[in-house]
Each structure stands twice: as C-alpha cells, then as structure tokens.
Amino acid sequence: MISLGQLPERPEDLLSLERRLEREWWWVNGALHAVAQLQAEGPRTIRELDAQARNIDRMRVAIAMRLAQLACPADPGPRS
C-alpha cells in the first residue's frame, strides 16, 4: 500500500491510483458488510450469497463468450 507521503505527482497517476483505491474500498466494504450479515443471519445468508456468486459467475462467463464471438466471428465456410 502506498503511503500519503508517496503520492504520485502526475495527475494521470493520481487518477489511476484513485480508481484502484476506490475498487479496493468497495471490495473491503462489501466484504465487511457480508461478514456482518453472516454473523447476524447465519446459514440462510450463506446460501443466498453463494447463489448470488454463482449467478454473477454465469454472467461473467456469458459476457466473456460474447466478447470472444464478437472478436472472432464464426468462419463463413470454404471460399470459392
């Protein structure tokens, strides 16, 4: 982790660092929320989070497959 005394000087580097830190903050904040929810609600919440993770994974796979299709269209067949 970078310290406050080691901040980059260039604006584009600062913006890049800001975006990275925002992603990390959202991840940590989400993890803390999930832990608190698990402590409060127990096994039902674990099943719900697991189902949500599976659904998100399916969407990620579908997006990756669609991107691959768009990047490499199907072979139109033999050329004459």
Beta strands, then each sheet from edge to edge (+ up, - down):
end
